[in-house]
Amino acid sequence: MTATTDGSTGALPPRGASATDAAEAAAAPAGGARTAVLRNTADAAREATARATEHLLARQDPAGWWKGDLATNVTMDAEDLLLRQFLGIQDPAVTEAAARFIRGEQRPDGTWATFHGGPGELSTTIEAYVALRLAGDAPGAPHMATAAAWIRARGGIAASRVFTRIWLALFGWWKWDDLPELPPELIYLPKWFPLSIYAFGCWARQTIVPLTIVSAKRPVRPAPFALDELHTDPADPAPPRPTARVTSWDGLFQRLDKALHLYHKVALRRPRAAAMRAAARWIIERQENDGCWGGIQPPAVYSLIALHLLGYDLDHPVLREGLASLDRFAVWREDGARMIEACQSPVWDTCLATIALADAGVPADHPQLVKAADWMLGEQIGRPGDWSVRRPQLPPGGWAFEFHNDNYPDIDDTAEVVLALRRVRHPDPQRIADAIDRGVRWNVGMQSGNGAWGAFDADNTSPFPDRLPFCDFGEVIDPPSADVTGHVVEMLAEVGKAHDPRTRRGVAWLLAQQEPSGAWFGRWGTNYVYGTGSVLPALVAAGIPASHPAVRRAVDWLERVQNDDGGWGEDQRSYQDKEKWAGRGASTPSQTAWALMALLAAGERESEAVRRGVRWLVEAQRPDGSWDEPYFTGTGFPWDFSINYHLYRQVFPLTALGRYVHGGPATAGAAAAPVGA
């Protein structure tokens, strides 16, 4: 590993080929010996595929789904404790279990990172520190004092992001006047307006609407202790922030924020109360059947606070079910620690597992694949959601990411579910065909005006939400991305629509988005390896020949960034420093698999790069058929919010090995006929 300038451990890969590669190279100087090496690699891949298949089949839930843990960072756990403190529902056992997990994630320098091996992050460290103080850790304890010193050295609470300071304001640790204003009257802005709630990505709008109520109410539940040790100057905790030029967009929005602060002081009581009631109705209408909101933790947390501030007591069915839903995000570990998932991924995991198993040679009518198909069929969404604001005439038919999220089906999930269903020979083929037809029609209808696809909405590209002083963390809009577009194009080609004008527009957009290096940017996975692994199979499936210059540039890039050990890896820091980190990082099973899937699609099965990548996967496999992957290869918000999908390390290597062994993706079962959406 390589030490970075901030003292953290970077992910630059170790150099040096594996012992097996060295032995094979020595034994295979030319010709026939090389054929023997390839044969040995294929035999080893078959054995690894069989072990991985057995392992993955054994992990299926009796109901038919798969789900791996979804690990993010300790802000989820800290904010869960802060919510319980605010609502007065602390549980000593939960507090201690959460504190045990948070302590276990602290780095030697006293900080908390947002991904494995990453640098300490200020806001994450502040929230973790505050949570541990709520759990009883003394500020003078060595681990706490080290964290506090690090926080002060980087500007203290005043330098943290807005969301962190909102949490602190709830307890009087920060002044509401020193936060950006977010008026509830935002709910009244027309849908076409560039700053309406529908100009934000679905995850952002679900969070912003309840926060408008919180911002208007400005509650303070006095904290049991002060946080002077986290300020650079406790006598002046909120020094003035730099003012942007009047003629710049940032300057304009800073002055708009000042105007909104003045409006807060003079807002008429009845109109403001009406706006908050309208926001509350919007929130309640979007509560899911399981009590959550959008299937993700942050909107649920803020919705509970907002409704409670409006007078909903904790026994009210909306709040009671909302709180119960949050308990389902908790993962209890064997050591007694409790980790909170930001989200749960059963639909995504199940479709990827189905594809992996089918591509690995599991028969299309295998009972477990049929059971998975039945479960996915039951998850198809049959009613409109927020996406219909921009597509009011489009019939529903998508799939979401989570167990319950009917308001926000996911374009990426829908494409992959269609690909999965087409790999299953179901006893009721017409049921499969009808579901696929609805899914394809919905996906096609969600194409944006530029020919590409975003994750949840069409044409969610307003440049203004990012300018708000409130929005200093993560992505707040949902523009089209190469990885999602690649998955949709691959699916459309699979269902016989490779030459459809809408598919060709997607292909043209992808070709135009290729980086000068030959890679593609990965919005929802890390990063250029994921983008390239998503796009290259799609282009080939859509009829772009392997000899096309774009394909050759991508192949050349993948070969250039292959690690000396034969694998591929890419660190989250590539989102901040492309020149240093793009395609660079410790080899991981999922990223090695993405690279192999791309190279195999490009016709490189017999190449040295593919052989070495396959050998790396074989050697990295554990005796039980699984792989280990501590590194974060998933992305919520590029750089700001990283994800470790615990099933990625199983499904993608199996997919890559299966395609290597069997020569390509599995062709469809009973649903093989093109659909007519």
C-alpha positions as CSV (number, residue, x, y, z in Angstrom):
1,M,0.0,0.0,0.0
2,T,1.1,3.6,-0.5
3,A,0.9,6.2,2.1
4,T,-1.1,9.3,1.1
5,T,-0.3,12.9,2.0
6,D,-2.9,12.9,4.8
7,G,-1.4,9.9,6.4
8,S,-4.2,7.5,5.3
9,T,-3.5,4.3,3.5
10,G,-4.1,4.7,-0.2
11,A,-5.1,1.9,-2.6
12,L,-2.3,2.0,-5.2
13,P,-1.8,-1.6,-6.0
14,P,1.2,-3.7,-5.0
15,R,3.4,-4.6,-7.9
16,G,4.4,-8.2,-8.8
17,A,2.8,-11.1,-10.6
18,S,1.3,-14.0,-8.6
19,A,3.2,-17.2,-8.0
20,T,0.9,-19.2,-10.2
21,D,1.3,-16.7,-13.1
22,A,5.1,-16.9,-12.7
23,A,5.0,-20.7,-12.7
24,E,2.8,-20.8,-15.8
25,A,4.9,-18.2,-17.6
26,A,8.0,-20.3,-16.9
27,A,6.3,-23.4,-18.1
28,A,4.8,-21.9,-21.2
29,P,7.4,-20.1,-23.4
30,A,5.6,-20.5,-26.7
31,G,3.0,-22.2,-28.9
32,G,1.6,-25.4,-27.5
33,A,2.6,-24.6,-24.0
34,R,0.5,-21.4,-24.2
35,T,-2.4,-23.5,-25.3
36,A,-1.9,-25.7,-22.2
37,V,-1.8,-22.6,-20.0
38,L,-5.1,-21.4,-21.4
39,R,-6.6,-24.8,-20.9
40,N,-5.4,-24.9,-17.3
41,T,-6.8,-21.4,-16.7
42,A,-10.2,-22.6,-18.2
43,D,-10.2,-25.7,-16.0
44,A,-9.5,-23.6,-12.9
45,A,-12.2,-21.1,-13.9
46,R,-14.7,-24.0,-14.2
47,E,-13.9,-25.2,-10.7
48,A,-14.1,-21.7,-9.3
49,T,-17.4,-21.1,-11.1
50,A,-18.9,-24.3,-9.6
51,R,-17.8,-23.3,-6.1
52,A,-19.2,-19.8,-6.5
53,T,-22.5,-21.1,-7.9
54,E,-23.0,-23.4,-5.0
55,H,-22.2,-20.6,-2.5
56,L,-24.6,-18.1,-4.2
57,L,-27.5,-20.6,-4.5
58,A,-27.1,-21.3,-0.8
59,R,-27.6,-17.6,0.1
60,Q,-31.0,-17.3,-1.5
61,D,-33.8,-16.4,0.9
62,P,-36.7,-18.9,0.9
63,A,-38.9,-16.2,-0.6
64,G,-36.7,-16.1,-3.7
65,W,-34.6,-13.0,-3.2
66,W,-31.0,-12.3,-2.4
67,K,-29.7,-9.3,-0.4
68,G,-26.2,-8.5,0.8
69,D,-25.4,-5.9,3.5
70,L,-25.1,-2.3,2.2
71,A,-22.3,-0.6,4.1
72,T,-21.7,3.1,3.9
73,N,-20.2,5.2,6.8
74,V,-20.9,5.9,10.4
75,T,-23.1,9.0,9.8
76,M,-26.0,6.6,9.4
77,D,-25.4,5.3,12.9
78,A,-24.6,8.7,14.4
79,E,-27.8,10.2,13.0
80,D,-29.9,7.3,14.2
81,L,-28.7,8.0,17.7
82,L,-29.3,11.7,17.3
83,L,-32.8,11.0,16.1
84,R,-33.5,8.9,19.2
85,Q,-32.1,11.6,21.4
86,F,-34.3,14.2,19.7
87,L,-37.4,12.2,20.0
88,G,-36.7,11.0,23.5
89,I,-36.7,7.3,22.6
90,Q,-33.2,6.3,23.7
91,D,-32.6,2.6,24.3
92,P,-29.4,1.9,26.3
93,A,-28.8,-1.4,24.5
94,V,-29.2,0.2,21.1
95,T,-27.0,3.1,22.1
96,E,-24.2,0.8,23.3
97,A,-24.4,-1.4,20.2
98,A,-24.3,1.6,17.9
99,A,-21.4,3.1,19.8
100,R,-19.5,-0.2,19.6
101,F,-19.8,-0.1,15.8
102,I,-18.8,3.6,15.6
103,R,-15.7,3.1,17.8
104,G,-14.7,0.1,15.7
105,E,-14.7,2.2,12.6
106,Q,-12.4,4.9,14.0
107,R,-9.0,5.2,12.3
108,P,-5.7,5.4,14.1
109,D,-5.5,9.1,13.6
110,G,-8.8,9.6,15.5
111,T,-10.9,10.2,12.4
112,W,-13.6,8.5,10.5
113,A,-13.5,8.0,6.8
114,T,-16.3,7.5,4.3
115,F,-14.8,4.5,2.6
116,H,-12.3,1.7,3.4
117,G,-8.7,3.1,3.3
118,G,-9.9,6.6,2.6
119,P,-8.9,9.8,4.3
120,G,-10.6,11.2,7.4
121,E,-13.7,13.2,6.7
122,L,-14.6,16.3,8.8
123,S,-18.4,16.1,9.0
124,T,-18.4,12.3,9.4
125,T,-15.8,12.6,12.2
126,I,-17.9,15.4,13.9
127,E,-21.1,13.3,13.8
128,A,-19.3,10.2,15.1
129,Y,-17.7,12.1,17.9
130,V,-21.1,13.6,19.0
131,A,-22.8,10.2,18.9
132,L,-20.1,8.7,21.1
133,R,-20.5,11.6,23.6
134,L,-24.2,10.8,23.7
135,A,-23.2,7.2,24.3
136,G,-21.2,8.3,27.3
137,D,-17.6,8.5,26.0
138,A,-15.8,11.2,27.9
139,P,-14.2,14.1,25.9
140,G,-10.9,13.5,27.7
141,A,-10.7,9.8,26.6
142,P,-7.7,9.4,24.3
143,H,-9.8,8.4,21.2
144,M,-12.1,11.3,21.8
145,A,-9.4,13.9,22.4
146,T,-7.5,12.8,19.3
147,A,-10.7,13.2,17.2
148,A,-11.5,16.6,18.7
149,A,-8.0,17.9,18.0
150,W,-8.2,16.7,14.4
151,I,-11.6,18.4,14.0
152,R,-10.3,21.7,15.3
153,A,-7.3,21.6,13.1
154,R,-9.6,21.5,10.1
155,G,-11.8,24.4,11.0
156,G,-14.1,22.8,13.6
157,I,-17.9,22.6,13.3
158,A,-18.0,25.8,11.3
159,A,-16.2,24.1,8.4
160,S,-18.6,21.1,8.4
161,R,-21.4,20.6,5.8
162,V,-24.9,22.0,6.2
163,F,-26.5,18.7,7.1
164,T,-24.1,18.2,10.0
165,R,-24.8,21.7,11.3
166,I,-28.6,21.1,11.0
167,W,-28.3,18.1,13.3
168,L,-26.3,20.2,15.7
169,A,-28.8,23.0,15.6
170,L,-31.5,20.6,16.7
171,F,-29.7,20.5,20.1
172,G,-28.6,24.1,20.3
173,W,-25.0,23.3,19.3
174,W,-25.3,25.6,16.3
175,K,-27.6,28.6,15.6
176,W,-30.4,28.3,13.1
177,D,-29.6,31.8,11.9
178,D,-26.2,30.6,10.7
179,L,-27.7,28.0,8.4
180,P,-29.1,28.4,4.9
181,E,-32.8,29.0,4.8
182,L,-35.2,26.5,3.3
183,P,-38.8,27.8,3.2
184,P,-41.7,25.4,3.2
185,E,-43.3,27.6,0.5
186,L,-41.0,25.8,-1.9
187,I,-43.8,23.2,-2.1
188,Y,-45.9,25.7,-4.0
189,L,-43.4,26.3,-6.9
190,P,-44.9,25.0,-10.2
191,K,-43.5,21.7,-11.5
192,W,-41.8,23.4,-14.4
193,F,-39.9,25.9,-12.3
194,P,-36.1,25.4,-12.3
195,L,-36.1,25.3,-8.4
196,S,-39.3,23.3,-7.8
197,I,-39.0,20.2,-5.7
198,Y,-39.2,18.2,-9.0
199,A,-36.0,19.9,-10.2
200,F,-34.2,17.9,-7.5
201,G,-33.2,14.3,-7.8
202,C,-35.7,12.0,-6.1
203,W,-33.5,11.3,-3.1
204,A,-32.9,15.0,-2.6
205,R,-36.5,16.1,-2.9
206,Q,-37.6,13.5,-0.4
207,T,-35.1,15.0,2.1
208,I,-35.7,18.7,1.3
209,V,-39.5,18.7,1.7
210,P,-39.4,17.6,5.3
211,L,-36.4,19.8,6.0
212,T,-38.4,22.8,4.9
213,I,-40.7,22.2,7.9
214,V,-37.7,21.7,10.2
215,S,-36.2,24.9,8.9
216,A,-39.4,26.9,9.5
217,K,-39.9,25.5,13.0
218,R,-36.2,25.8,14.1
219,P,-36.6,23.5,17.1
220,V,-34.0,23.2,19.8
221,R,-34.0,20.3,22.3
222,P,-31.2,21.4,24.7
223,A,-28.3,19.0,24.7
224,P,-26.9,17.4,27.8
225,F,-23.4,18.8,27.2
226,A,-21.6,21.5,25.3
227,L,-19.3,21.0,22.3
228,D,-16.8,23.8,22.9
229,E,-14.0,21.4,22.2
230,L,-15.0,21.1,18.6
231,H,-14.8,24.9,17.8
232,T,-11.6,26.6,16.8
233,D,-12.8,29.6,18.9
234,P,-15.7,28.8,21.2
235,A,-16.3,32.6,21.7
236,D,-16.8,33.0,17.9
237,P,-18.0,29.6,16.7
238,A,-19.5,30.8,13.3
239,P,-17.0,33.2,11.6
240,P,-18.3,34.9,8.4
241,R,-18.1,32.8,5.3
242,P,-16.6,34.2,2.1
243,T,-19.0,36.2,0.0
244,A,-19.1,35.5,-3.7
245,R,-19.1,38.1,-6.4
246,V,-22.5,39.8,-6.9
247,T,-22.3,39.0,-10.7
248,S,-21.7,35.3,-10.1
249,W,-24.4,32.6,-9.7
250,D,-23.0,31.8,-6.2
251,G,-23.3,35.4,-5.3
252,L,-26.9,35.6,-6.5
253,F,-27.9,32.6,-4.5
254,Q,-26.1,33.9,-1.4
255,R,-28.2,37.1,-1.6
256,L,-31.3,35.0,-2.2
257,D,-30.5,33.2,1.0
258,K,-30.2,36.4,2.9
259,A,-33.6,37.5,1.5
260,L,-35.1,34.3,2.7
261,H,-33.7,34.8,6.2
262,L,-35.4,38.2,6.3
263,Y,-38.6,36.6,5.0
264,H,-38.5,34.0,7.8
265,K,-38.8,36.9,10.3
266,V,-41.8,38.4,8.6
267,A,-43.6,35.4,7.1
268,L,-47.3,35.5,7.9
269,R,-48.4,32.8,10.3
270,R,-51.4,31.4,8.3
271,P,-49.8,31.2,4.9
272,R,-46.7,29.6,6.4
273,A,-48.8,27.1,8.4
274,A,-50.7,26.2,5.2
275,A,-47.4,25.6,3.4
276,M,-46.2,23.3,6.1
277,R,-49.5,21.4,6.0
278,A,-49.1,21.0,2.2
279,A,-45.5,19.7,2.7
280,A,-46.8,17.3,5.4
281,R,-49.5,15.9,3.0
282,W,-46.8,15.5,0.3
283,I,-44.6,13.5,2.8
284,I,-47.5,11.3,4.1
285,E,-48.7,10.5,0.6
286,R,-45.2,9.1,-0.2
287,Q,-44.8,6.9,2.8
288,E,-44.4,3.3,1.7
289,N,-46.3,0.3,2.8
290,D,-43.5,-0.7,5.1
291,G,-43.5,2.7,6.8
292,C,-40.4,4.1,5.2
293,W,-39.9,6.8,2.6
294,G,-38.2,6.0,-0.7
295,G,-36.7,2.9,0.8
296,I,-33.7,5.0,2.1
297,Q,-32.8,6.1,5.6
298,P,-32.2,9.9,5.4
299,P,-35.7,10.9,4.1
300,A,-37.3,8.7,6.7
301,V,-35.3,10.3,9.5
302,Y,-36.1,13.9,8.4
303,S,-39.8,13.0,7.7
304,L,-40.2,11.7,11.2
305,I,-38.7,14.8,12.7
306,A,-40.9,17.1,10.5
307,L,-44.1,15.4,11.3
308,H,-43.4,15.2,15.0
309,L,-42.8,19.0,15.0
310,L,-46.2,19.4,13.4
311,G,-47.9,17.6,16.3
312,Y,-47.9,14.0,15.2
313,D,-47.2,12.0,18.4
314,L,-45.0,8.9,18.4
315,D,-48.0,6.6,18.6
316,H,-49.6,8.0,15.5
317,P,-49.6,5.2,12.8
318,V,-47.5,7.3,10.4
319,L,-44.7,7.8,13.0
320,R,-45.1,4.4,14.6
321,E,-44.6,2.6,11.3
322,G,-41.9,5.0,10.2
323,L,-39.9,4.3,13.4
324,A,-40.4,0.5,13.0
325,S,-39.1,0.7,9.4
326,L,-35.9,2.2,10.6
327,D,-35.3,-0.8,12.9
328,R,-35.3,-2.9,9.7
329,F,-32.2,-1.0,8.5
330,A,-30.2,-2.3,11.5
331,V,-27.7,-5.1,11.0
332,W,-26.7,-6.7,14.3
333,R,-23.2,-8.3,14.2
334,E,-21.9,-11.2,16.1
335,D,-19.7,-9.0,18.3
336,G,-22.9,-7.1,19.5
337,A,-22.3,-4.1,17.3
338,R,-25.2,-2.5,15.4
339,M,-24.7,-1.1,11.9
340,I,-27.4,1.0,10.1
341,E,-27.8,0.4,6.3
342,A,-28.6,3.6,4.4
343,C,-30.7,1.5,2.1
344,Q,-31.5,-2.1,1.2
345,S,-30.9,-3.6,-2.2
346,P,-32.9,-6.8,-2.7
347,V,-34.2,-6.2,-6.2
348,W,-30.8,-5.1,-7.5
349,D,-29.1,-8.0,-5.7
350,T,-31.7,-10.5,-6.9
351,C,-31.5,-9.6,-10.6
352,L,-27.7,-9.5,-10.5
353,A,-27.6,-12.9,-8.8
354,T,-30.0,-14.4,-11.3
355,I,-27.9,-13.1,-14.2
356,A,-24.7,-14.4,-12.6
357,L,-26.2,-17.9,-12.0
358,A,-27.6,-18.2,-15.5
359,D,-24.4,-17.0,-17.1
360,A,-22.5,-19.5,-14.9
361,G,-24.5,-22.4,-16.5
362,V,-27.3,-22.9,-14.0
363,P,-30.2,-24.3,-16.1
364,A,-32.8,-21.7,-17.1
365,D,-35.6,-23.7,-15.5
366,H,-33.7,-24.4,-12.2
367,P,-36.2,-24.1,-9.3
368,Q,-34.3,-21.4,-7.6
369,L,-34.1,-19.2,-10.7
370,V,-37.9,-19.7,-11.2
371,K,-38.4,-18.7,-7.5
372,A,-36.3,-15.6,-8.0
373,A,-38.3,-14.7,-11.1
374,D,-41.5,-15.2,-9.2
375,W,-40.3,-12.8,-6.5
376,M,-39.2,-10.2,-9.1
377,L,-42.5,-10.4,-10.9
378,G,-44.2,-9.6,-7.6
379,E,-42.1,-6.5,-7.2
380,Q,-43.0,-4.8,-10.5
381,I,-44.6,-1.4,-9.8
382,G,-48.1,-0.9,-11.2
383,R,-48.8,2.7,-10.3
384,P,-47.5,6.2,-11.1
385,G,-44.9,7.9,-9.0
386,D,-43.0,11.2,-9.0
387,W,-41.4,10.2,-12.3
388,S,-44.8,10.7,-14.0
389,V,-44.5,14.5,-13.4
390,R,-42.4,14.6,-16.5
391,R,-43.9,11.6,-18.2
392,P,-47.7,11.9,-17.4
393,Q,-48.8,9.6,-20.3
394,L,-46.3,6.8,-19.7
395,P,-47.8,3.7,-18.1
396,P,-46.0,2.3,-15.1
397,G,-43.9,-0.9,-15.3
398,G,-40.6,-0.4,-13.6
399,W,-38.8,-2.0,-10.6
400,A,-37.3,-0.2,-7.6
401,F,-34.1,-1.0,-5.8
402,E,-35.6,-1.9,-2.4
403,F,-38.3,-4.1,-0.9
404,H,-40.8,-1.2,-0.8
405,N,-40.4,1.9,-2.9
406,D,-43.3,2.2,-5.3
407,N,-42.9,5.9,-5.7
408,Y,-39.4,5.7,-7.2
409,P,-38.8,2.8,-9.6
410,D,-35.2,2.7,-10.8
411,I,-34.3,2.8,-14.5
412,D,-31.1,0.8,-13.9
413,D,-32.9,-1.9,-11.9
414,T,-35.6,-2.2,-14.5
415,A,-33.1,-2.8,-17.2
416,E,-31.3,-5.5,-15.2
417,V,-34.5,-7.2,-14.0
418,V,-35.6,-7.5,-17.7
419,L,-32.2,-9.1,-18.5
420,A,-32.6,-11.4,-15.6
421,L,-36.2,-12.5,-16.4
422,R,-35.1,-13.3,-20.0
423,R,-32.6,-15.8,-18.6
424,V,-35.3,-17.8,-16.8
425,R,-37.5,-20.5,-18.4
426,H,-40.6,-19.9,-16.4
427,P,-43.6,-22.3,-16.3
428,D,-45.8,-19.4,-17.2
429,P,-43.9,-17.7,-20.1
430,Q,-46.7,-15.3,-20.9
431,R,-46.5,-13.8,-17.4
432,I,-42.8,-13.2,-17.9
433,A,-43.3,-11.8,-21.4
434,D,-46.0,-9.4,-20.2
435,A,-43.8,-8.2,-17.3
436,I,-40.9,-7.7,-19.7
437,D,-43.1,-5.8,-22.1
438,R,-44.2,-3.4,-19.4
439,G,-40.7,-2.9,-18.1
440,V,-39.2,-2.2,-21.6
441,R,-42.0,0.2,-22.4
442,W,-41.4,2.1,-19.2
443,N,-37.6,2.2,-19.6
444,V,-37.9,3.5,-23.2
445,G,-40.4,6.1,-22.1
446,M,-37.9,7.4,-19.5
447,Q,-35.3,8.3,-22.0
448,S,-34.1,11.9,-21.6
449,G,-34.1,14.4,-24.4
450,N,-30.4,13.9,-25.1
451,G,-30.9,10.2,-25.9
452,A,-29.6,8.9,-22.6
453,W,-31.0,7.7,-19.3
454,G,-30.8,8.9,-15.7
455,A,-31.5,6.7,-12.7
456,F,-35.0,7.8,-11.6
457,D,-36.3,10.7,-13.7
458,A,-36.2,11.9,-17.2
459,D,-34.5,15.3,-18.0
460,N,-33.7,16.0,-14.4
461,T,-30.9,18.3,-15.4
462,S,-31.6,21.8,-14.0
463,P,-28.3,23.6,-13.2
464,F,-29.9,25.6,-10.3
465,P,-30.4,23.2,-7.4
466,D,-26.7,22.7,-7.0
467,R,-26.2,26.5,-6.6
468,L,-28.3,26.7,-3.4
469,P,-26.1,27.3,-0.3
470,F,-28.1,24.5,1.3
471,C,-26.8,22.0,-1.2
472,D,-23.1,21.5,-0.2
473,F,-23.1,17.7,-0.1
474,G,-23.6,15.1,-2.8
475,E,-25.5,15.2,-6.0
476,V,-28.9,16.8,-5.9
477,I,-30.0,16.2,-9.5
478,D,-30.2,13.1,-11.6
479,P,-28.8,13.7,-15.1
480,P,-28.2,10.8,-17.5
481,S,-25.1,8.7,-16.9
482,A,-23.0,6.3,-19.0
483,D,-23.5,3.3,-16.7
484,V,-27.3,3.5,-16.6
485,T,-27.5,4.3,-20.3
486,G,-25.3,1.3,-21.0
487,H,-27.5,-1.1,-19.0
488,V,-30.6,0.2,-20.8
489,V,-29.0,-0.1,-24.2
490,E,-27.8,-3.6,-23.5
491,M,-31.3,-4.6,-22.4
492,L,-32.9,-3.0,-25.5
493,A,-30.5,-4.9,-27.7
494,E,-31.3,-8.1,-25.8
495,V,-35.1,-7.7,-26.5
496,G,-34.6,-7.2,-30.2
497,K,-34.4,-3.4,-30.3
498,A,-30.8,-2.9,-31.2
499,H,-31.9,-1.0,-34.4
500,D,-34.7,1.0,-32.8
501,P,-34.1,4.7,-33.2
502,R,-34.2,5.2,-29.5
503,T,-31.5,2.6,-28.9
504,R,-29.4,4.2,-31.6
505,R,-29.7,7.6,-29.9
506,G,-28.5,6.0,-26.7
507,V,-25.5,4.4,-28.5
508,A,-24.6,7.7,-30.1
509,W,-24.7,9.4,-26.7
510,L,-22.4,6.7,-25.2
511,L,-19.9,7.0,-28.0
512,A,-19.8,10.8,-27.5
513,Q,-19.2,10.4,-23.8
514,Q,-16.1,8.3,-24.0
515,E,-13.2,9.8,-22.2
516,P,-10.0,10.7,-24.1
517,S,-8.3,7.8,-22.2
518,G,-10.8,5.3,-23.7
519,A,-12.8,4.8,-20.5
520,W,-16.3,5.9,-19.4
521,F,-17.2,7.7,-16.2
522,G,-19.1,5.5,-13.7
523,R,-21.8,7.5,-11.8
524,W,-23.2,4.6,-9.6
525,G,-20.1,2.4,-9.3
526,T,-16.4,3.1,-8.9
527,N,-15.6,4.5,-11.3
528,Y,-14.0,4.4,-14.8
529,V,-13.7,0.6,-14.4
530,Y,-17.4,0.4,-13.6
531,G,-18.4,2.8,-16.4
532,T,-16.3,0.9,-19.0
533,G,-17.6,-2.4,-17.7
534,S,-21.1,-1.2,-18.1
535,V,-20.8,0.5,-21.5
536,L,-18.6,-1.9,-23.5
537,P,-20.9,-4.9,-23.3
538,A,-23.8,-2.7,-24.2
539,L,-22.1,-1.3,-27.3
540,V,-21.2,-4.7,-28.6
541,A,-24.7,-6.1,-27.9
542,A,-26.1,-3.2,-29.9
543,G,-24.0,-4.1,-32.9
544,I,-20.9,-2.0,-32.5
545,P,-18.1,-4.2,-33.8
546,A,-15.1,-5.2,-31.7
547,S,-12.9,-3.5,-34.3
548,H,-14.6,-0.1,-33.7
549,P,-12.1,2.6,-32.6
550,A,-14.1,3.3,-29.4
551,V,-14.0,-0.4,-28.4
552,R,-10.3,-0.6,-29.2
553,R,-9.6,2.5,-27.1
554,A,-11.5,1.0,-24.2
555,V,-9.7,-2.3,-24.4
556,D,-6.3,-0.5,-24.6
557,W,-7.2,1.5,-21.4
558,L,-8.3,-1.6,-19.5
559,E,-5.0,-3.3,-20.4
560,R,-3.0,-0.3,-19.4
561,V,-4.6,0.0,-15.9
562,Q,-4.5,-3.8,-15.1
563,N,-2.5,-4.3,-11.9
564,D,0.7,-6.4,-11.9
565,D,-1.1,-9.0,-9.9
566,G,-3.6,-9.5,-12.7
567,G,-6.6,-7.9,-11.2
568,W,-8.2,-4.5,-11.5
569,G,-9.1,-1.9,-8.9
570,E,-10.0,1.7,-8.6
571,D,-10.1,3.9,-5.5
572,Q,-12.9,6.3,-4.7
573,R,-10.4,9.1,-5.0
574,S,-10.7,8.9,-8.8
575,Y,-13.8,11.1,-8.4
576,Q,-11.6,13.9,-7.1
577,D,-8.3,13.2,-8.9
578,K,-8.8,11.5,-12.2
579,E,-5.3,11.9,-13.4
580,K,-3.8,10.0,-10.4
581,W,-6.5,7.5,-9.5
582,A,-8.6,6.6,-12.6
583,G,-8.3,2.9,-13.0
584,R,-5.9,2.7,-10.0
585,G,-6.4,0.9,-6.8
586,A,-5.9,-2.4,-5.0
587,S,-7.4,-5.3,-7.0
588,T,-10.9,-6.2,-6.0
589,P,-13.2,-9.1,-7.1
590,S,-16.0,-6.8,-8.4
591,Q,-13.8,-4.4,-10.3
592,T,-11.8,-7.2,-11.8
593,A,-15.0,-8.8,-12.9
594,W,-16.2,-5.6,-14.5
595,A,-13.0,-5.3,-16.5
596,L,-13.3,-8.9,-17.6
597,M,-16.9,-8.6,-18.6
598,A,-15.9,-5.6,-20.8
599,L,-12.9,-7.4,-22.4
600,L,-14.9,-10.6,-23.0
601,A,-17.6,-8.6,-24.7
602,A,-14.9,-7.0,-26.9
603,G,-13.7,-10.5,-28.1
604,E,-10.6,-10.6,-25.9
605,R,-11.2,-14.1,-24.4
606,E,-7.8,-15.4,-25.5
607,S,-5.8,-12.3,-24.5
608,E,-3.1,-12.3,-21.8
609,A,-5.0,-9.6,-19.9
610,V,-8.1,-11.8,-19.6
611,R,-6.1,-14.9,-18.6
612,R,-4.4,-13.0,-15.9
613,G,-7.6,-11.5,-14.7
614,V,-9.3,-14.9,-14.5
615,R,-6.4,-16.3,-12.6
616,W,-6.6,-13.4,-10.1
617,L,-10.2,-14.2,-9.5
618,V,-9.5,-17.9,-9.1
619,E,-6.7,-17.3,-6.6
620,A,-8.6,-14.7,-4.6
621,Q,-11.6,-17.0,-4.1
622,R,-12.0,-18.4,-0.6
623,P,-12.5,-22.2,0.0
624,D,-16.3,-21.7,0.5
625,G,-16.6,-20.3,-3.1
626,S,-16.9,-16.6,-2.0
627,W,-14.7,-13.6,-2.3
628,D,-13.7,-11.0,0.3
629,E,-13.9,-7.3,-0.6
630,P,-13.3,-4.6,2.1
631,Y,-12.9,-1.8,-0.5
632,F,-15.9,0.3,-1.5
633,T,-16.8,-0.2,-5.2
634,G,-20.3,1.3,-5.1
635,T,-21.3,4.9,-5.4
636,G,-24.2,6.9,-3.9
637,F,-22.8,10.3,-4.6
638,P,-19.4,10.5,-6.3
639,W,-16.8,11.0,-3.6
640,D,-19.2,12.3,-1.0
641,F,-21.1,9.0,-0.3
642,S,-19.5,5.6,-1.1
643,I,-21.1,2.2,-0.8
644,N,-19.8,-1.3,-0.2
645,Y,-22.4,-3.7,-1.6
646,H,-21.6,-7.0,0.1
647,L,-23.1,-9.1,-2.7
648,Y,-21.1,-7.4,-5.5
649,R,-18.1,-9.5,-4.5
650,Q,-20.1,-12.7,-5.2
651,V,-22.3,-11.9,-8.2
652,F,-19.9,-10.1,-10.5
653,P,-17.0,-12.5,-10.3
654,L,-19.4,-15.4,-10.9
655,T,-20.8,-13.5,-14.0
656,A,-17.3,-12.9,-15.4
657,L,-16.1,-16.4,-14.8
658,G,-19.3,-17.9,-16.2
659,R,-18.9,-15.8,-19.4
660,Y,-15.3,-16.8,-19.7
661,V,-16.2,-20.5,-19.3
662,H,-19.3,-20.6,-21.4
663,G,-18.4,-18.0,-24.1
664,G,-20.8,-15.2,-23.3
665,P,-24.0,-14.1,-21.5
666,A,-26.6,-16.8,-21.3
667,T,-29.2,-16.5,-24.0
668,A,-32.8,-16.3,-23.0
669,G,-35.1,-19.1,-21.9
670,A,-38.8,-19.1,-22.7
671,A,-39.0,-15.2,-23.0
672,A,-36.6,-15.1,-25.9
673,A,-38.9,-13.5,-28.4
674,P,-38.5,-9.8,-29.1
675,V,-41.1,-7.6,-27.3
676,G,-43.1,-4.9,-29.0
677,A,-42.9,-1.9,-26.6
